[in-house]
Amino acid sequence: MNRSLPTRDFLPPPEGNVFASKISAVPADVLARSTWQAACPVKSTDMRYVTLSFWGFDGRAHTGELLVNRSGAQALVTVFGKLFAARFPIEEMRVTSPAELDAAPTGDGNDTSAFVCRPVRGETNWSAHAYGLAVDVNPFCNPYTKGPLVLPELASAYLDRSRVRPGMVVAGGPVVRDFAAVGWSWGGAWTSPVDRMHFTATGH
């Protein structure tokens, strides 16, 4: 009903609780634990590895990681820098692994992520995530709905958007506003599906 789990640290936290970020070529070990493969619609050399600071639900500063298209890397640093200043809470931010593609969509990790080499849900064409041009923010707090389908499956308590809780993305709020400022649109404004977690540079 009110998700507020502590963040597991995968990377060293930022010093002095000050926002820090770095954009670099994708290290081989990071690429190997990601969902990237040769059949993906984006070359590995066209992606960037971004590390940046975020506030957890535990009130502590953490360092997250994203794989993104190089054309969107700086825009995401700008957005998450603003969200850090606003102390918008994020539970986890890490690179999606291949095992997560086949796992049940319960939303246990509540992972904010960008690149995932997969098609659009229920379709065969590539998702904007497969190009590294989309980000899902706190999926458990901002579920995807299409008719009776709710994803993550355990997130139905967050369908009541009138009860605003930490980590939720709401119309007119800082997350929507900051992504719009860099030209990224919000799936929560769609009618079917309504993808409340989803921000995209492509409109899809």
Backbone as a chain_set.jsonl record, in Angstrom:
{"seq": "MNRSLPTRDFLPPPEGNVFASKISAVPADVLARSTWQAACPVKSTDMRYVTLSFWGFDGRAHTGELLVNRSGAQALVTVFGKLFAARFPIEEMRVTSPAELDAAPTGDGNDTSAFVCRPVRGETNWSAHAYGLAVDVNPFCNPYTKGPLVLPELASAYLDRSRVRPGMVVAGGPVVRDFAAVGWSWGGAWTSPVDRMHFTATGH", "coords": {"N": [[0.819, -1.208, 0.0], [2.016, 1.184, 0.643], [4.811, 1.535, -0.536], [8.1, 1.413, 0.589], [10.801, 0.504, 0.631], [14.211, -0.138, 1.673], [17.128, 0.844, -0.219], [19.316, -1.293, -1.991], [22.783, -1.183, -2.159], [24.629, -1.138, -5.047], [26.697, 0.195, -6.127], [29.279, 2.482, -4.991], [28.094, 5.008, -2.748], [27.33, 8.528, -3.402], [29.709, 11.052, -2.52], [29.325, 13.115, 0.297], [26.611, 13.514, -0.119], [26.077, 14.86, -2.484], [25.0, 15.588, -5.773], [26.258, 13.551, -8.335], [27.559, 12.546, -11.501], [28.358, 10.467, -14.336], [29.238, 9.892, -17.668], [30.036, 7.355, -19.864], [31.757, 5.147, -22.219], [30.333, 1.878, -22.743], [31.31, -0.448, -20.414], [32.84, -3.678, -20.89], [32.103, -5.702, -19.086], [29.73, -4.741, -18.034], [28.095, -4.65, -20.299], [27.972, -7.384, -20.778], [26.396, -8.342, -18.686], [23.993, -7.25, -19.25], [20.927, -6.973, -21.23], [21.691, -6.819, -23.803], [22.31, -7.946, -27.13], [23.571, -9.159, -30.275], [21.433, -9.062, -32.05], [19.881, -6.953, -31.265], [18.347, -3.702, -31.84], [20.11, -1.57, -31.646], [23.468, -0.566, -31.788], [26.116, -1.667, -29.679], [28.129, 0.167, -29.392], [26.836, 2.515, -29.734], [25.625, 3.057, -27.411], [25.653, 4.323, -24.015], [27.144, 4.183, -20.784], [25.825, 5.218, -17.869], [26.338, 6.623, -14.752], [24.826, 7.832, -11.808], [23.616, 9.969, -9.159], [21.002, 9.328, -6.756], [18.143, 9.733, -4.591], [17.137, 7.421, -2.155], [14.219, 5.564, -0.95], [14.829, 5.258, 1.623], [15.84, 7.599, 2.538], [18.482, 8.092, 2.068], [21.387, 8.931, 0.078], [22.237, 7.434, -3.019], [24.062, 5.629, -5.586], [23.215, 5.117, -8.885], [22.855, 3.156, -11.946], [22.597, 3.33, -15.477], [21.913, 2.063, -18.73], [21.971, 3.67, -21.756], [20.917, 5.204, -24.849], [23.367, 6.962, -26.675], [22.546, 9.413, -27.62], [20.683, 10.273, -25.806], [21.862, 10.449, -23.355], [22.946, 12.74, -21.956], [20.627, 14.224, -21.558], [19.219, 12.622, -19.746], [20.903, 12.714, -17.524], [20.585, 15.401, -16.882], [17.826, 15.446, -16.189], [17.687, 13.62, -13.982], [19.416, 14.869, -12.285], [17.934, 17.129, -11.564], [15.816, 15.835, -10.278], [17.156, 14.727, -8.148], [17.859, 17.041, -6.753], [15.322, 17.792, -6.002], [14.774, 15.813, -4.255], [13.315, 13.566, -4.988], [12.201, 10.304, -4.473], [13.723, 7.18, -5.348], [13.676, 3.706, -5.744], [15.451, 1.614, -6.719], [18.139, 1.639, -9.104], [19.384, 0.241, -11.727], [21.161, -1.786, -14.154], [19.232, -3.761, -16.324], [18.988, -7.276, -16.2], [19.437, -10.322, -18.195], [17.99, -12.451, -17.012], [15.841, -11.215, -15.837], [14.093, -10.705, -17.89], [12.673, -13.015, -18.276], [11.522, -13.474, -15.866], [8.744, -13.593, -13.526], [6.444, -10.874, -13.737], [6.342, -9.359, -11.181], [7.271, -7.076, -9.977], [9.038, -6.894, -7.916], [11.662, -5.802, -7.659], [11.34, -3.114, -8.276], [12.73, -1.51, -10.091], [14.284, 1.242, -11.535], [14.971, 1.746, -14.823], [16.598, 1.826, -18.08], [17.718, 0.922, -20.911], [16.449, -2.003, -22.334], [16.447, -4.885, -24.099], [13.883, -5.65, -25.786], [10.633, -6.362, -27.256], [7.775, -4.128, -27.808], [5.224, -4.316, -25.333], [3.168, -7.078, -25.826], [3.402, -6.945, -28.572], [5.293, -7.205, -31.698], [7.166, -5.452, -32.69], [10.097, -3.461, -31.954], [10.559, -2.116, -28.685], [10.916, 1.264, -27.414], [12.7, 1.101, -25.379], [14.5, -0.796, -26.269], [16.148, 0.594, -27.887], [17.436, 2.15, -26.149], [16.182, 4.493, -25.495], [14.208, 5.104, -23.682], [12.86, 5.3, -20.378], [11.889, 3.652, -17.42], [10.363, 4.61, -14.5], [10.405, 3.878, -11.118], [8.666, 1.371, -11.277], [6.821, -0.167, -9.708], [5.437, 1.689, -8.188], [4.212, 3.076, -10.144], [2.282, 1.813, -12.077], [1.68, -0.02, -15.16], [-1.191, -0.153, -17.16], [-3.641, -1.871, -19.057], [-6.698, -2.278, -20.109], [-7.919, -4.919, -18.133], [-5.394, -5.691, -17.376], [-2.637, -5.4, -15.225], [0.552, -4.245, -14.631], [3.513, -3.826, -12.785], [2.396, -7.053, -11.486], [1.672, -7.101, -8.806], [1.026, -4.57, -8.056], [-1.428, -3.29, -7.708], [-2.418, -1.701, -5.642], [-1.458, 0.772, -6.175], [-2.996, 1.857, -8.144], [-4.857, 3.711, -7.445], [-4.618, 6.849, -7.981], [-5.19, 9.155, -6.727], [-4.365, 9.094, -4.187], [-1.562, 10.159, -3.285], [1.651, 8.986, -2.984], [5.09, 8.548, -1.822], [7.461, 8.42, -4.493], [5.692, 8.211, -6.569], [4.664, 9.059, -9.876], [3.116, 11.861, -11.068], [0.676, 13.732, -12.914], [1.689, 16.947, -13.883], [3.584, 16.999, -11.933], [7.026, 16.963, -10.607], [8.578, 14.989, -11.972], [7.323, 14.444, -14.46], [7.373, 17.05, -15.47], [10.158, 17.622, -15.558], [11.164, 15.707, -17.349], [9.706, 16.454, -19.624], [10.893, 18.883, -20.136], [13.269, 18.211, -21.386], [12.366, 17.159, -23.681], [11.197, 14.634, -23.588], [8.442, 12.396, -23.551], [5.526, 11.333, -21.634], [4.214, 8.204, -20.73], [2.068, 7.969, -19.042], [0.174, 9.738, -19.823], [-1.11, 8.61, -21.899], [-3.974, 6.851, -23.348], [-4.637, 4.136, -23.87], [-2.329, 1.695, -23.931], [-2.103, 2.789, -20.444], [0.755, 3.965, -19.353], [2.299, 4.498, -16.733], [4.84, 4.529, -15.618], [6.586, 5.12, -17.639], [8.83, 6.917, -19.679], [9.758, 8.529, -22.674], [11.884, 9.187, -25.474], [11.056, 8.909, -28.017], [8.351, 8.978, -28.277], [6.995, 6.647, -28.074]], "CA": [[0.0, 0.0, 0.0], [2.904, 2.338, 0.69], [6.118, 0.901, -0.687], [9.198, 2.281, 1.027], [11.882, -0.406, 0.986], [15.557, 0.446, 1.557], [17.863, 0.569, -1.455], [20.546, -2.075, -1.916], [23.854, -0.472, -2.85], [25.443, -1.872, -6.013], [27.839, 1.057, -6.393], [29.535, 3.365, -3.844], [27.218, 6.19, -2.719], [28.028, 9.789, -3.673], [30.326, 11.672, -1.348], [28.729, 14.346, 0.769], [25.218, 13.65, -0.567], [26.044, 15.821, -3.595], [24.736, 14.901, -7.041], [27.406, 13.267, -9.181], [27.196, 11.738, -12.659], [29.431, 10.172, -15.277], [28.827, 9.253, -18.917], [31.208, 6.701, -20.434], [31.501, 3.995, -23.073], [29.818, 0.766, -21.95], [32.338, -1.446, -20.102], [32.525, -5.024, -21.386], [31.421, -6.502, -18.071], [28.358, -4.221, -17.928], [27.386, -5.132, -21.494], [27.783, -8.83, -20.633], [25.304, -8.627, -17.732], [22.787, -6.57, -19.726], [20.129, -7.757, -22.182], [22.132, -6.552, -25.173], [22.839, -8.999, -27.994], [23.807, -8.647, -31.628], [20.164, -8.865, -32.752], [19.201, -5.746, -30.791], [18.307, -2.667, -32.883], [21.081, -0.52, -31.401], [24.829, -1.071, -31.621], [26.642, -1.436, -28.334], [28.964, 1.373, -29.434], [25.949, 3.674, -29.733], [25.075, 3.213, -26.073], [26.536, 4.859, -23.0], [26.95, 3.747, -19.407], [25.645, 6.426, -17.057], [26.161, 6.475, -13.305], [24.344, 9.095, -11.251], [23.108, 9.922, -7.786], [19.559, 9.441, -6.52], [17.709, 9.546, -3.212], [16.322, 6.244, -1.937], [13.093, 5.68, -0.025], [15.402, 5.22, 2.961], [16.348, 8.919, 2.887], [19.922, 8.133, 1.846], [21.823, 9.103, -1.301], [22.807, 6.228, -3.613], [24.533, 5.758, -6.962], [22.561, 4.191, -9.797], [23.453, 2.952, -13.26], [21.679, 3.203, -16.604], [22.405, 1.937, -20.104], [21.121, 4.545, -22.555], [21.423, 5.637, -26.146], [24.271, 8.104, -26.476], [21.847, 10.663, -27.931], [19.845, 10.688, -24.689], [22.586, 10.343, -22.084], [23.033, 14.014, -21.243], [19.275, 14.612, -21.159], [18.855, 11.889, -18.54], [21.683, 13.283, -16.421], [19.911, 16.652, -16.523], [16.57, 15.138, -15.503], [17.894, 13.017, -12.668], [20.018, 15.9, -11.441], [16.832, 17.924, -11.013], [15.055, 15.01, -9.341], [17.975, 14.623, -6.948], [17.699, 18.311, -6.043], [13.972, 17.796, -5.43], [14.727, 14.661, -3.346], [12.334, 12.581, -5.437], [12.777, 9.007, -4.106], [13.805, 6.068, -6.297], [14.058, 2.537, -4.94], [16.657, 1.029, -7.296], [18.466, 2.077, -10.463], [20.458, -0.647, -12.161], [21.036, -2.356, -15.496], [18.374, -4.94, -16.383], [19.697, -8.502, -16.556], [18.647, -11.237, -19.033], [17.079, -13.27, -16.209], [14.635, -10.444, -15.526], [13.171, -10.759, -19.028], [11.861, -14.23, -18.156], [10.953, -13.571, -14.515], [7.364, -13.134, -13.369], [6.444, -9.407, -13.604], [5.751, -8.992, -9.892], [7.721, -5.747, -9.602], [9.752, -6.981, -6.646], [12.821, -4.93, -7.616], [10.962, -1.706, -8.462], [13.971, -0.993, -10.674], [14.267, 2.29, -12.555], [15.936, 1.296, -15.829], [16.45, 2.402, -19.417], [17.839, -0.056, -21.993], [16.057, -3.407, -22.223], [16.263, -5.337, -25.484], [12.625, -6.384, -25.847], [9.604, -5.69, -28.053], [6.658, -3.48, -27.126], [4.392, -5.321, -24.678], [2.095, -7.644, -26.63], [3.633, -6.722, -29.996], [6.543, -7.775, -32.204], [8.127, -4.393, -33.006], [10.97, -3.134, -30.838], [10.237, -1.045, -27.747], [11.897, 2.35, -27.315], [13.735, 0.623, -24.455], [15.489, -1.575, -27.019], [17.062, 1.572, -28.485], [17.997, 2.954, -25.067], [15.555, 5.814, -25.568], [13.072, 5.158, -22.76], [13.164, 5.017, -18.973], [10.765, 3.35, -16.53], [10.662, 5.168, -13.178], [9.685, 3.237, -10.009], [7.526, 0.68, -11.891], [5.808, -0.63, -8.763], [4.648, 2.848, -7.766], [3.636, 3.713, -11.344], [2.017, 0.642, -12.904], [1.16, -0.056, -16.535], [-2.5, -0.794, -17.245], [-4.318, -1.966, -20.355], [-7.877, -3.062, -19.747], [-7.758, -5.492, -16.794], [-3.997, -6.045, -17.125], [-1.846, -4.508, -14.381], [1.965, -4.623, -14.524], [3.718, -5.14, -12.176], [1.17, -7.748, -11.102], [1.341, -6.895, -7.388], [1.004, -3.121, -7.81], [-2.785, -2.746, -7.829], [-2.662, -0.672, -4.624], [-1.025, 2.059, -6.709], [-3.891, 2.333, -9.2], [-5.54, 4.89, -6.908], [-3.649, 7.935, -8.148], [-5.575, 10.295, -5.893], [-3.622, 8.945, -2.932], [-0.179, 10.346, -3.732], [2.649, 8.458, -2.065], [6.453, 8.756, -2.318], [7.87, 7.658, -5.666], [4.674, 8.219, -7.623], [4.73, 10.053, -10.951], [1.776, 12.422, -11.227], [0.554, 14.807, -13.897], [2.046, 18.245, -13.348], [4.604, 16.864, -10.91], [8.392, 17.244, -11.042], [9.133, 14.003, -12.908], [6.747, 14.745, -15.781], [7.858, 18.372, -15.883], [11.591, 17.609, -15.882], [11.345, 14.956, -18.598], [9.173, 17.275, -20.713], [11.845, 19.963, -20.407], [14.312, 17.72, -22.299], [11.71, 16.65, -24.876], [10.728, 13.26, -23.437], [7.019, 12.356, -23.232], [5.125, 10.458, -20.54], [3.199, 7.211, -21.053], [0.908, 8.12, -18.17], [-0.811, 10.586, -20.499], [-1.765, 7.814, -22.93], [-5.281, 6.328, -22.961], [-4.554, 2.677, -23.861], [-2.272, 1.507, -22.493], [-1.643, 3.892, -19.608], [2.069, 3.469, -18.913], [2.644, 5.562, -15.79], [6.276, 4.484, -15.299], [7.347, 5.185, -18.883], [9.206, 8.175, -20.338], [10.37, 8.138, -23.93], [12.332, 10.219, -26.397], [10.514, 8.63, -29.348], [6.889, 9.068, -28.267], [6.42, 5.297, -27.985]], "C": [[0.856, 1.263, 0.0], [4.341, 1.819, 0.649], [7.234, 1.868, -0.298], [10.377, 1.431, 1.486], [13.239, 0.282, 0.866], [16.241, 0.005, 0.275], [19.101, -0.264, -1.169], [21.619, -1.356, -2.733], [24.641, -1.424, -3.745], [26.737, -1.115, -6.317], [28.074, 1.955, -5.177], [28.632, 4.598, -3.881], [28.01, 7.458, -2.988], [28.585, 10.394, -2.392], [29.59, 12.961, -0.988], [27.305, 14.583, 0.328], [25.052, 14.707, -1.659], [25.852, 15.062, -4.893], [26.015, 14.757, -7.854], [26.95, 12.388, -10.33], [28.413, 11.515, -13.535], [28.844, 9.449, -16.478], [30.075, 8.645, -19.552], [30.785, 5.636, -21.434], [31.09, 2.816, -22.194], [30.94, -0.238, -21.682], [31.888, -2.843, -20.533], [31.751, -5.844, -20.353], [29.979, -6.04, -17.868], [27.529, -4.714, -19.112], [27.048, -6.609, -21.334], [26.649, -9.181, -19.682], [24.008, -7.917, -18.103], [22.017, -7.492, -20.672], [20.581, -7.551, -23.619], [22.634, -7.825, -25.844], [22.911, -8.451, -29.405], [22.512, -8.362, -32.392], [19.422, -7.612, -32.32], [19.3, -4.628, -31.836], [19.272, -1.509, -32.665], [22.457, -1.166, -31.225], [25.307, -0.778, -30.201], [27.485, -0.17, -28.286], [28.132, 2.65, -29.471], [25.255, 3.878, -28.388], [26.125, 3.782, -25.129], [26.139, 4.294, -21.629], [26.936, 4.997, -18.536], [25.516, 6.027, -15.597], [25.756, 7.838, -12.754], [23.723, 8.887, -9.886], [21.579, 9.986, -7.765], [19.29, 9.239, -5.034], [16.844, 8.299, -3.127], [15.124, 6.537, -1.056], [13.584, 5.684, 1.426], [15.989, 6.563, 3.391], [17.843, 9.065, 2.725], [20.22, 8.326, 0.368], [22.521, 7.826, -1.778], [23.321, 6.553, -5.011], [23.869, 4.689, -7.811], [23.298, 4.088, -11.11], [22.356, 2.77, -14.296], [22.478, 2.91, -17.871], [21.453, 2.734, -20.972], [21.742, 4.777, -23.927], [22.291, 6.884, -25.957], [23.581, 9.43, -26.741], [20.994, 11.162, -26.766], [20.556, 10.743, -23.36], [22.596, 11.654, -21.303], [21.662, 14.489, -20.775], [18.875, 13.906, -19.869], [19.648, 12.367, -17.334], [21.024, 14.579, -15.943], [18.65, 16.39, -15.719], [16.824, 14.616, -14.098], [18.657, 13.943, -11.727], [18.951, 16.77, -10.796], [16.023, 17.129, -9.99], [15.826, 14.784, -8.046], [17.825, 15.894, -6.102], [16.336, 18.395, -5.362], [13.762, 16.672, -4.418], [13.6, 13.705, -3.696], [12.913, 11.192, -5.192], [12.668, 7.959, -5.218], [14.294, 4.86, -5.514], [15.359, 1.906, -5.429], [16.875, 1.612, -8.683], [19.671, 1.259, -10.922], [20.14, -1.217, -13.535], [20.206, -3.643, -15.435], [19.157, -6.146, -16.877], [18.83, -9.393, -17.438], [17.637, -12.055, -18.238], [15.777, -12.539, -15.911], [13.635, -10.444, -16.668], [12.218, -11.933, -18.911], [11.206, -14.368, -16.789], [9.506, -13.096, -14.504], [7.352, -11.636, -13.084], [5.785, -8.937, -12.311], [6.127, -7.586, -9.463], [8.532, -5.729, -8.329], [10.915, -5.991, -6.556], [12.5, -3.459, -7.689], [12.119, -0.924, -9.076], [13.708, 0.07, -11.731], [15.356, 1.969, -13.566], [15.628, 1.913, -17.184], [16.51, 1.302, -20.475], [17.386, -1.449, -21.563], [15.755, -3.871, -23.643], [15.038, -6.244, -25.555], [11.644, -5.654, -26.748], [8.621, -4.922, -27.18], [5.787, -4.574, -26.509], [3.258, -5.766, -25.591], [2.264, -7.459, -28.122], [4.975, -7.323, -30.41], [7.581, -6.709, -32.538], [8.891, -3.985, -31.748], [10.406, -1.996, -29.987], [11.281, 0.059, -27.84], [13.007, 1.981, -26.334], [14.845, -0.11, -25.192], [16.483, -0.685, -27.758], [17.778, 2.397, -27.411], [17.417, 4.343, -25.001], [14.275, 5.893, -24.741], [13.557, 4.788, -21.367], [11.862, 4.694, -18.255], [11.165, 3.765, -15.118], [9.78, 4.504, -12.114], [8.459, 2.465, -10.516], [6.434, 0.25, -10.919], [4.882, 0.507, -8.347], [3.882, 3.475, -8.923], [3.277, 2.652, -12.38], [1.469, 0.957, -14.29], [-0.198, -0.728, -16.479], [-3.003, -0.774, -18.682], [-5.51, -2.879, -20.151], [-7.692, -3.603, -18.336], [-6.306, -5.819, -16.424], [-3.306, -4.977, -16.29], [-0.432, -5.065, -14.311], [2.712, -3.505, -13.805], [2.43, -5.726, -11.578], [0.732, -7.448, -9.672], [1.103, -5.427, -7.036], [-0.38, -2.495, -7.845], [-3.094, -1.663, -6.808], [-2.29, 0.714, -5.129], [-1.882, 2.532, -7.887], [-4.706, 3.533, -8.738], [-4.553, 6.057, -6.93], [-4.02, 9.18, -7.355], [-4.858, 10.248, -4.555], [-2.133, 8.986, -3.269], [0.786, 9.914, -2.635], [4.046, 8.66, -2.649], [6.776, 7.845, -3.506], [6.873, 7.637, -6.794], [4.919, 9.353, -8.605], [3.323, 10.561, -11.195], [1.8, 13.556, -12.25], [0.849, 16.149, -13.241], [3.126, 18.215, -12.297], [6.009, 17.031, -11.474], [8.944, 16.252, -12.059], [8.631, 14.281, -14.321], [7.296, 16.059, -16.313], [9.324, 18.327, -16.317], [11.89, 16.792, -17.134], [10.832, 15.763, -19.792], [10.151, 18.368, -21.102], [12.982, 19.523, -21.33], [13.7, 17.025, -23.517], [11.233, 15.217, -24.802], [9.271, 13.275, -22.983], [6.701, 11.24, -22.234], [4.0, 9.521, -20.966], [1.981, 7.269, -20.16], [-0.169, 9.006, -18.758], [-1.523, 9.846, -21.624], [-3.113, 7.313, -22.423], [-5.314, 4.8, -22.927], [-3.318, 2.227, -24.622], [-2.011, 2.825, -21.765], [-0.366, 3.403, -18.939], [2.703, 4.511, -17.992], [4.138, 5.633, -15.46], [7.144, 5.004, -16.431], [7.578, 6.614, -19.401], [10.034, 7.828, -21.569], [10.775, 9.348, -24.773], [11.702, 10.063, -27.765], [9.004, 8.811, -29.437], [6.209, 7.728, -28.135], [6.981, 4.543, -26.773]], "O": [[0.472, 2.284, -0.57], [4.995, 1.685, 1.684], [7.3, 2.992, -0.794], [10.891, 1.612, 2.59], [13.402, 1.187, 0.048], [15.965, -1.073, -0.25], [19.845, 0.014, -0.228], [21.376, -0.967, -3.876], [25.241, -2.388, -3.271], [27.74, -1.709, -6.713], [27.145, 2.17, -4.398], [28.428, 5.173, -4.95], [29.23, 7.471, -2.823], [27.997, 10.261, -1.318], [29.277, 13.782, -1.85], [26.82, 15.713, 0.382], [24.015, 15.364, -1.746], [26.463, 14.014, -5.1], [26.76, 15.72, -8.038], [26.049, 11.567, -10.16], [29.379, 12.276, -13.485], [28.057, 8.514, -16.332], [31.067, 9.345, -19.756], [29.614, 5.262, -21.5], [31.462, 2.762, -21.022], [31.473, -0.824, -22.624], [30.695, -3.145, -20.536], [30.845, -6.596, -20.711], [29.104, -6.851, -17.564], [26.39, -5.147, -18.939], [25.96, -7.041, -21.713], [26.004, -10.216, -19.851], [23.033, -7.974, -17.355], [22.403, -8.641, -20.889], [19.943, -8.042, -24.55], [23.288, -8.663, -25.223], [22.363, -7.386, -29.689], [22.495, -7.514, -33.284], [18.429, -7.241, -32.946], [20.239, -4.61, -32.632], [19.252, -0.549, -33.436], [22.577, -2.205, -30.576], [24.942, 0.235, -29.605], [27.549, 0.495, -27.252], [28.659, 3.743, -29.262], [24.406, 4.757, -28.244], [27.324, 3.73, -25.404], [24.978, 3.98, -21.366], [27.918, 5.738, -18.477], [24.684, 5.19, -15.246], [26.276, 8.87, -13.178], [23.355, 7.774, -9.511], [20.951, 10.603, -8.625], [20.1, 8.654, -4.314], [15.924, 8.125, -3.926], [15.015, 7.62, -0.481], [12.851, 6.065, 2.339], [16.568, 6.67, 4.472], [18.424, 10.046, 3.188], [19.427, 7.943, -0.492], [23.294, 7.216, -1.04], [23.045, 7.625, -5.55], [23.947, 3.5, -7.5], [24.245, 4.832, -11.366], [21.329, 2.144, -14.035], [23.574, 3.436, -18.064], [20.245, 2.502, -20.934], [22.939, 4.57, -24.13], [21.96, 7.758, -25.155], [23.959, 10.456, -26.175], [20.618, 12.334, -26.732], [19.94, 11.048, -22.339], [22.286, 11.667, -20.112], [21.548, 15.093, -19.708], [18.26, 14.515, -18.994], [19.111, 12.419, -16.227], [20.92, 14.821, -14.74], [18.419, 17.027, -14.69], [16.244, 15.113, -13.133], [18.554, 13.813, -10.507], [19.05, 17.11, -9.617], [15.596, 17.667, -8.968], [15.23, 14.663, -6.976], [17.683, 15.821, -4.882], [16.201, 18.986, -4.291], [12.703, 16.582, -3.796], [12.995, 13.101, -2.811], [14.019, 10.911, -5.655], [11.663, 7.871, -5.923], [15.22, 4.972, -4.71], [16.275, 1.686, -4.636], [15.929, 2.026, -9.353], [20.813, 1.541, -10.559], [19.008, -1.142, -14.014], [20.453, -4.507, -14.594], [19.9, -6.054, -17.854], [17.608, -9.245, -17.439], [16.542, -12.328, -18.73], [14.731, -13.167, -15.752], [12.447, -10.208, -16.446], [11.084, -11.866, -19.387], [10.414, -15.285, -16.575], [9.09, -12.307, -15.352], [8.154, -11.158, -12.281], [4.794, -8.208, -12.34], [5.409, -6.96, -8.683], [8.705, -4.675, -7.717], [11.139, -5.4, -5.5], [13.282, -2.629, -7.224], [12.443, 0.179, -8.636], [12.996, -0.174, -12.705], [16.535, 1.923, -13.215], [14.543, 2.451, -17.408], [15.469, 0.797, -20.897], [17.865, -2.001, -20.572], [14.893, -3.301, -24.312], [15.147, -7.46, -25.401], [11.798, -4.456, -26.986], [8.635, -5.051, -25.955], [5.628, -5.644, -27.098], [2.48, -4.943, -26.074], [1.352, -7.786, -28.881], [5.701, -7.877, -29.584], [8.764, -7.026, -32.659], [8.402, -4.141, -30.629], [9.846, -1.034, -30.512], [12.402, -0.178, -28.292], [14.125, 2.485, -26.44], [16.005, -0.053, -24.784], [17.533, -1.151, -28.201], [18.621, 3.237, -27.724], [18.063, 5.271, -24.515], [13.368, 6.659, -25.063], [14.536, 4.06, -21.205], [10.852, 5.371, -18.449], [12.191, 3.32, -14.602], [8.554, 4.56, -12.198], [7.329, 2.854, -10.223], [5.251, 0.293, -11.258], [3.68, 0.303, -8.175], [3.002, 4.31, -8.709], [3.894, 2.591, -13.443], [0.893, 2.014, -14.549], [-0.352, -1.759, -15.825], [-2.82, 0.197, -19.416], [-5.365, -4.096, -20.035], [-7.349, -2.846, -17.428], [-6.025, -6.183, -15.282], [-3.379, -3.789, -16.607], [-0.24, -6.232, -13.97], [2.563, -2.34, -14.175], [1.507, -4.997, -11.215], [-0.455, -7.533, -9.359], [0.992, -5.077, -5.861], [-0.496, -1.279, -7.997], [-3.933, -0.797, -7.059], [-2.746, 1.719, -4.584], [-1.53, 3.504, -8.555], [-5.198, 4.297, -9.569], [-3.754, 6.225, -6.009], [-3.259, 10.146, -7.312], [-4.76, 11.263, -3.867], [-1.521, 7.946, -3.511], [0.74, 10.413, -1.511], [4.179, 8.916, -3.845], [6.418, 6.667, -3.524], [7.16, 7.108, -7.868], [5.324, 10.453, -8.227], [2.426, 9.774, -11.499], [2.809, 14.241, -12.423], [0.322, 16.453, -12.171], [3.552, 19.262, -11.81], [6.176, 17.22, -12.679], [9.714, 16.648, -12.934], [9.418, 14.345, -15.265], [7.645, 16.157, -17.489], [9.691, 18.926, -17.328], [12.781, 17.151, -17.904], [11.453, 15.757, -20.855], [10.231, 18.742, -22.273], [13.599, 20.36, -21.988], [14.407, 16.383, -24.293], [10.895, 14.627, -25.828], [8.9, 14.075, -22.125], [7.501, 10.33, -22.021], [2.974, 9.957, -21.489], [0.953, 6.675, -20.485], [-1.295, 9.033, -18.262], [-2.441, 10.389, -22.239], [-3.377, 7.34, -21.221], [-5.951, 4.221, -22.047], [-3.267, 2.366, -25.844], [-1.733, 3.847, -22.392], [-0.402, 2.534, -18.068], [3.54, 5.306, -18.421], [4.637, 6.687, -15.066], [8.319, 5.302, -16.217], [6.642, 7.402, -19.538], [10.898, 6.953, -21.524], [10.103, 10.38, -24.782], [11.791, 10.968, -28.596], [8.436, 8.801, -30.528], [4.981, 7.658, -28.088], [6.614, 3.393, -26.537]]}, "num_chains": 1, "name": "protein.A"}
